[in-house]
Amino acid sequence: MELFNVYPLFDITIEKGQGCNVWDDQGQQYLDLYGGHAVISIGHSHPHYVEAMTRQLNKLGFYSNSVQNPLQRELAHRLGKACGYEDYQLFLINSGAEANENALKLSSFYNGRTRVLSLEKAFHGRTSLAVEATNNPKIIAPINQNGHVTYLPLNDLQAWREELEKGDVCAVIIECIQGVGGIRLATAEFMQGLRSLCDQTDTVLICDEIQCGYGRSGKFFAHQHLGIQPDIITVAKGICNGFPMGGVLISPKFQAVYGQLGTTFGGNHLGCAGAIAVLDVIEQEHLVENAATVGQYLIDTLQTEMQAGRLPHVVDVRGRGLMIGIELDIPYKEPRTRLIKEQHCFTGCSGTNVIRLLPPLCLTLQQAEDFIQRFKTILQS
Ligand SMILES: Cc1ncc(COP(=O)(O)O)c(C=O)c1O
């Protein structure tokens, strides 16, 4: 059998990782400013994480959601404390798309409505409702086109007010820092306006923190820079440092009903042990603070270099913490590929001309400086 060929691949086989570095099967080392698509939060193969996962696997990898699983409770307790939402409830699932799927479903159970408002350029996943809320016609199959979603411009509160005041919107789903959309930031004024419009119209406010959350923005959640509290927060990617897991954080105004949501694999013992170990490392190594410091250094230095004309083709640098977009006046393809091939450095990308930095949250100032030098070398030659 052949693989279903949906991924355009680099001709590189990554075999090993440690911290912010990965190695290919030829022994070549790469600096990883991509984190396997924002997934590696605490660094590749962190020893505490490896030890916790190994210990749990030797004990019990999986049992179903029909019996008590104290690890789920411990994770909920630890996550509530780490992010400051101790009064919220946690539903565990396996991926980002599934987290959004369940968030939207729960919203519809809550207020009985079926309309969703989403952002232009939004990305929320590739399954049913999640893909419908994703503003990319190329990945929405006819079966997903069910007319539930209206896409509106970022930070244009008046456009959102007009739709919300119709009183028929089930949920608003928003990335406070758009990832796939090209590192575009919601403003505090916009999010606070949306929060009060959602309150006035009994609309559920969902923040998709799958990419921008879990410490990446320099606060635990990106929306915490903007002075609002969503009704539902979705997480995945960094939660278990690469082991598939997602979560839905649900405000106390929602009451759980037996059987309304469910999953076979979600919240399994192995994943919970890994996710608890991730929180241990985030706390012990002050990774949220590190993301803020190193991210600000990267943004400031890249902006200074751009303004001084030392980064040809760079026209904008934006972001928060370790979620950074570098906009070019040329397609990203050639510089990104040369960064990998010539400078042995992985980065992400968005659209046609944005290089996206999504490194592990343990990136050091020295590694940040190292990246800037490699990037300069590529752009200047
Ligand atoms: C903001 C956002 N939401 C949802 C998803 C979907 O997550 P998954 O690929 O785990 O289904 C992604 C993935 O890139 C994402 O960036």
The ligand as a Gaussian input file, in Angstrom:
#p B3LYP/6-31G(d) Opt

LIG

0 1
 C       -5.677000      27.802000      15.481000
 C       -5.826000      26.347000      15.127000
 N       -6.992000      25.729000      15.392000
 C       -7.168000      24.431000      15.106000
 C       -6.173000      23.684000      14.528000
 C       -6.419000      22.227000      14.208000
 O       -5.674000      21.409000      15.050000
 P       -5.441000      19.868000      14.649000
 O       -4.561000      19.851000      13.450000
 O       -4.800000      19.276000      15.881000
 O       -6.789000      19.273000      14.377000
 C       -4.945000      24.287000      14.226000
 C       -3.856000      23.521000      13.571000
 O       -2.939000      24.033000      12.981000
 C       -4.761000      25.658000      14.526000
 O       -3.628000      26.303000      14.237000

